[in-house]
Amino acid sequence: MIRVVHLLPMLLQKDGPSNGIFNLLKAPQSQVEWAGVWSLRRAPEERDPGELLTKLGVDGATFDMRSPFIDPVVILRLVKKLREVRPDVLQCHLVRANLYGRLAAKLAAVPVVVNTVHNEEEYFTSPALPSRAARWAEFQTQSCVSAFVAVSKASRAAYSQAMGIPQEKIRVIYSGVDMSAMAPRRSQRECRSSLGLPDGVPLIVSVGRLHPQKNYAMLVRCAAAMKAHQPTAVFAVAGDGPEHRNLMQMARDLDVASSFRVLGRIDDVQTLISSADLFVLSSSYEGLPLALIEAMAQGIPCVSTDVGGISEVNLSGRPCTLVPSYDQDALVRELLSLLDDNTVREAQGRLAQEVARRWFSSEVMMRSYVELYQSLM
């Protein structure tokens, strides 16, 4: 049995990297013992996944990091905890956990360290001093890492170029979703009724953090541009973040407040997605977002900007329609085309579900990680 601990900067409910780990913990397998999922920073109370970790029987230690970059006290606490738990593998996710994990694992003599790259991060190329410092620190500590994993080929290429690591030394393991959890809790009619939408109103859904990365401002402009062609269509965005107020004001300014809904964080994302006619992403950069895979798994046709690893879901046919990043006209054109053609939309939804279940399930992800861990022991 291989004992594995996961380390993140912050473990959160309704968060992409965290959700990927939870899907991994729930996947059936008999070769790995999950010895812990640890967080450098404490999650806000409303997003604390402690109860879920308890149900899964996994230790959820938090190290209360306070410094924005290096906190020696936290590193010492992490070393102490690693010596107590004695995992075979420490798998780290995202830049701060990658750096802290490398240093602590070296001091605690953890045999195997895996670093995971989730996005094409801004710090890979940014000239800002903190980004340059992060790249320097990663470069200086590369020898502490047993294996690098990227969640997409695009993330692998970006990290390889930024850090000078040959791509063949970075393994791609796609994040998977728990297919058994994709069943909606409520009917489509109940979900649409909660949004005040009668039957037949086109519903376009997006899920993600309200952050400039997601470029939801372009979606607001798309809603305005589509009014003449699909006057009843409604965009519904599930998520919260620093752009919330700006997006609401922008929707009012463009007179689309009734057709562009910002729902905040919601518990039943699966029902919202299953009620949609289309799922859309307008991101400026991504790794491979789980929300997109979840929509595909529910048979929802998807339209997205062609950034990061998103094009990699088109392994067989075209379950996701792609448009150039920041190309509002192309995004509007593809959304309208799919809304106007039920036959094409339904066929794309069936293909999306087939591809998601074949390539992007948590079981497929679990098998890949077991093979990786075993190869490193």
C-alpha positions in Angstrom: 0.0 0.0 0.0 1.4 3.4 -1.0 0.8 6.2 1.5 0.1 9.5 -0.2 -0.3 13.0 1.1 -1.7 15.9 -1.0 -0.6 19.5 -0.2 -2.3 22.7 -1.6 -2.0 26.4 -0.8 -5.7 26.3 0.2 -8.2 23.4 0.1 -11.7 24.7 -0.8 -15.1 23.4 -1.6 -16.3 24.3 -5.1 -12.7 24.9 -6.4 -11.1 23.3 -9.5 -7.8 21.8 -8.1 -9.5 20.9 -4.8 -12.4 19.2 -6.7 -9.9 17.2 -8.7 -8.3 15.9 -5.5 -11.7 15.0 -4.0 -12.6 13.1 -7.2 -9.3 11.2 -6.9 -10.0 10.3 -3.2 -13.4 8.9 -4.1 -12.3 6.8 -7.0 -12.3 3.1 -6.3 -8.9 1.5 -5.9 -6.9 -0.7 -3.5 -3.3 0.3 -4.0 -3.2 3.7 -2.3 -3.8 4.9 1.2 -4.7 8.6 1.3 -2.7 9.7 4.4 -3.8 13.3 4.3 -4.9 16.3 2.2 -3.3 19.3 3.8 -3.7 23.0 3.3 -1.1 25.8 3.8 -3.8 28.3 4.5 -7.1 27.9 6.4 -10.2 28.0 4.2 -13.1 30.5 4.8 -15.7 28.8 7.1 -18.3 28.7 4.3 -15.9 26.8 2.0 -14.1 24.6 4.5 -14.2 21.0 3.2 -13.4 19.5 6.7 -16.7 17.7 6.9 -16.1 16.1 3.5 -12.6 15.0 4.4 -14.0 13.5 7.7 -16.6 11.5 5.7 -13.8 10.2 3.4 -11.6 9.3 6.5 -8.8 11.6 5.4 -6.6 13.8 7.6 -7.2 17.5 6.7 -4.4 19.4 8.5 -4.1 23.1 8.1 -0.8 25.0 8.7 -2.1 28.6 9.0 0.4 30.3 6.6 0.4 34.0 7.1 3.3 35.2 4.9 2.4 35.9 1.2 5.4 33.9 0.1 7.8 32.2 2.5 6.8 31.4 6.1 9.6 29.4 7.9 7.3 28.5 10.8 4.9 26.8 8.4 7.8 24.9 6.8 8.9 23.6 10.2 5.3 22.6 11.1 5.1 20.8 7.8 8.3 19.0 8.4 7.1 17.9 11.8 3.8 16.6 10.4 5.5 14.7 7.6 7.8 13.0 10.0 4.8 11.9 12.1 2.8 10.6 9.1 5.7 9.3 7.1 4.1 9.2 3.7 5.7 7.4 0.7 4.6 10.2 -1.6 4.0 13.9 -1.1 2.0 15.3 -4.0 2.0 19.1 -4.2 -0.4 21.3 -6.2 0.2 24.9 -7.4 3.2 27.2 -6.9 3.3 27.8 -3.1 2.5 24.2 -2.2 5.1 23.0 -4.7 7.8 25.2 -3.2 6.9 24.5 0.5 6.5 20.8 -0.2 9.9 20.5 -1.9 11.7 22.1 1.0 9.8 20.2 3.8 10.0 16.8 2.0 13.7 17.2 1.7 14.1 17.9 5.4 11.6 15.2 6.4 13.2 12.6 4.1 10.0 11.9 2.2 11.0 9.3 -0.5 8.9 10.7 -3.4 7.8 14.2 -4.3 5.3 14.9 -7.1 4.6 18.4 -8.3 1.4 19.1 -10.2 0.9 22.0 -12.7 -2.8 23.0 -13.0 -2.7 26.1 -15.2 -0.7 28.2 -17.6 0.1 30.5 -14.7 0.9 34.2 -15.1 4.1 33.8 -13.1 5.6 31.6 -15.8 6.3 34.6 -17.9 5.6 37.7 -15.9 8.4 40.2 -15.4 7.1 41.2 -12.0 9.6 40.7 -9.1 7.4 38.1 -7.2 7.0 36.1 -10.4 10.7 36.2 -11.1 11.4 35.1 -7.5 9.0 32.2 -7.8 10.6 31.0 -11.0 14.1 31.3 -9.5 13.0 29.4 -6.4 11.4 26.6 -8.5 14.5 26.4 -10.6 16.8 26.1 -7.6 14.7 23.3 -6.0 13.9 21.2 -9.1 16.3 18.4 -7.9 13.9 17.8 -4.9 11.1 16.7 -7.2 10.8 13.0 -8.2 8.2 13.6 -11.0 6.2 16.5 -12.6 2.6 16.1 -13.6 0.6 18.5 -15.7 -3.2 18.4 -16.1 -2.9 19.1 -19.9 -0.4 19.1 -22.7 -0.7 22.8 -22.9 0.2 23.2 -19.2 3.1 20.9 -19.7 4.4 22.9 -22.6 4.1 26.2 -20.8 5.8 24.9 -17.6 8.5 23.2 -19.7 9.3 26.5 -21.5 9.2 28.6 -18.3 11.3 26.2 -16.1 13.6 24.6 -18.7 12.4 21.1 -18.0 12.2 18.8 -21.0 8.5 18.0 -21.8 9.2 14.2 -21.8 10.0 14.6 -18.0 6.5 16.0 -17.3 3.7 13.4 -17.4 0.2 14.5 -18.5 -2.6 13.1 -16.3 -6.0 14.7 -17.1 -8.2 15.6 -14.2 -11.2 13.4 -14.0 -14.8 13.8 -12.7 -16.8 11.5 -10.5 -19.4 10.3 -13.0 -21.6 8.9 -10.2 -22.0 12.4 -8.8 -23.2 13.9 -12.1 -26.8 13.1 -11.5 -28.7 16.3 -10.8 -30.5 16.6 -7.4 -33.5 18.4 -8.8 -35.4 18.3 -12.1 -34.6 20.7 -14.9 -38.0 22.2 -14.5 -37.4 22.9 -10.8 -34.0 24.5 -11.6 -35.4 26.7 -14.3 -38.3 27.7 -12.1 -35.9 28.8 -9.4 -34.3 31.1 -12.0 -37.7 32.4 -13.1 -37.3 30.8 -16.5 -40.3 29.2 -18.4 -39.9 26.2 -20.6 -38.3 27.0 -23.9 -36.1 29.9 -22.8 -32.6 29.2 -24.0 -30.2 28.9 -21.0 -26.5 29.3 -21.4 -24.5 28.4 -18.3 -20.9 29.1 -17.1 -19.3 28.0 -13.9 -16.1 29.5 -12.4 -14.5 32.0 -10.2 -15.4 35.6 -11.0 -11.8 36.6 -11.8 -10.3 38.5 -14.8 -8.9 35.1 -16.0 -12.4 34.0 -16.8 -13.1 37.1 -18.9 -16.8 37.1 -18.0 -16.9 40.8 -19.2 -16.9 39.4 -22.7 -19.9 37.2 -21.8 -21.8 40.3 -20.7 -21.1 41.9 -24.0 -22.1 38.6 -25.8 -25.5 38.8 -24.0 -26.0 42.3 -25.3 -25.0 41.4 -28.8 -27.3 38.4 -28.9 -30.5 40.3 -27.8 -31.5 41.1 -31.4 -31.3 37.4 -32.4 -32.3 35.5 -29.2 -34.1 38.1 -27.1 -35.2 35.6 -24.5 -31.8 33.8 -24.0 -30.4 33.9 -20.5 -26.8 33.6 -19.3 -26.3 32.2 -15.8 -22.9 32.3 -14.2 -22.3 30.3 -11.0 -19.4 31.5 -9.0 -18.1 34.3 -6.8 -15.0 36.4 -6.7 -13.5 39.9 -7.1 -15.3 40.7 -10.4 -18.8 40.2 -9.0 -19.7 43.9 -8.5 -18.1 45.0 -11.8 -20.0 42.4 -13.8 -23.4 43.3 -12.2 -22.8 47.0 -13.0 -21.7 46.2 -16.5 -24.9 44.1 -17.1 -27.0 47.1 -15.9 -25.0 49.5 -18.1 -25.6 47.3 -21.2 -29.2 46.8 -20.3 -28.9 43.0 -19.9 -29.3 42.6 -16.2 -32.4 40.4 -16.7 -30.6 38.1 -19.2 -27.1 37.9 -17.5 -27.5 36.4 -14.1 -24.6 36.2 -11.6 -25.8 33.5 -9.2 -22.8 33.4 -6.7 -21.7 30.1 -5.3 -24.4 27.5 -5.5 -24.6 24.0 -3.9 -26.3 22.2 -6.8 -24.1 23.0 -9.8 -25.0 19.7 -11.4 -28.6 20.6 -11.7 -27.8 24.0 -13.1 -25.5 22.5 -15.7 -28.0 19.8 -16.6 -30.7 22.4 -17.2 -28.6 24.3 -19.7 -28.9 24.3 -23.5 -25.2 25.3 -23.7 -22.2 25.5 -21.5 -19.8 28.3 -22.2 -16.3 29.4 -21.2 -14.7 32.7 -22.1 -11.4 32.3 -20.2 -8.2 34.1 -21.2 -6.1 31.2 -19.9 -6.8 27.8 -18.4 -5.3 24.4 -17.7 -8.1 22.0 -18.2 -11.2 23.2 -16.2 -13.2 20.5 -14.4 -16.4 22.5 -14.9 -16.1 21.9 -18.7 -15.6 18.2 -18.2 -18.6 18.1 -15.8 -20.8 19.8 -18.5 -19.6 17.3 -21.1 -20.3 14.4 -18.7 -23.9 15.6 -18.5 -24.3 15.7 -22.3 -24.3 19.5 -22.6 -22.8 20.9 -25.8 -19.9 23.3 -24.9 -18.5 26.4 -26.5 -15.1 27.8 -25.3 -12.2 30.0 -26.1 -9.3 28.0 -27.4 -6.9 28.5 -24.5 -4.7 26.2 -22.5 -5.6 22.5 -22.6 -9.3 23.0 -23.6 -8.7 21.9 -27.1 -7.5 18.5 -25.7 -11.1 17.5 -24.9 -11.6 17.2 -28.7 -9.9 13.8 -28.7 -12.7 12.2 -30.8 -14.8 14.5 -33.0 -15.7 18.0 -31.7 -17.6 17.8 -28.4 -16.5 21.3 -27.6 -16.7 24.2 -30.1 -13.7 26.4 -29.9 -13.2 30.1 -30.8 -10.1 32.3 -30.5 -9.5 34.0 -27.2 -11.1 37.4 -26.9 -13.0 36.9 -30.2 -16.4 38.1 -29.1 -17.9 38.0 -32.6 -16.9 34.4 -33.1 -18.3 33.4 -29.6 -21.6 35.0 -30.4 -21.7 33.4 -33.8 -21.2 29.9 -32.4 -23.6 30.3 -29.6 -26.3 31.5 -31.9 -25.6 28.7 -34.4 -26.0 26.0 -31.8 -29.1 27.5 -30.3 -30.7 27.7 -33.8 -30.0 24.0 -34.6 -31.4 21.4 -32.2 -30.1 18.5 -34.2 -26.5 19.6 -34.2 -26.7 20.7 -30.5 -28.1 17.3 -29.4 -25.5 15.4 -31.4 -22.7 17.4 -29.9 -24.1 16.8 -26.4 -24.1 13.0 -27.0 -20.5 13.1 -28.2 -19.4 15.3 -25.3 -20.8 12.7 -22.8 -19.2 9.8 -24.6 -15.8 11.5 -24.6 -16.0 12.6 -21.0 -16.8 9.1 -19.8 -14.2 7.5 -21.9 -11.2 9.8 -21.2 -12.0 12.1 -18.2 -13.5 10.0 -15.4 -12.0 9.8 -12.0 -11.4 6.1 -12.5 -9.1 6.8 -15.5 -7.3 9.5 -13.5 -6.9 7.1 -10.6 -5.3 4.4 -12.7 -2.8 6.9 -14.1 -1.8 8.1 -10.7 -1.4 4.5 -9.3 0.9 3.7 -12.3 2.9 6.8 -11.6 3.3 6.2 -7.9 4.3 2.6 -8.4 6.9 3.6 -11.0 8.5 6.0 -8.5 8.7 3.7 -5.5 
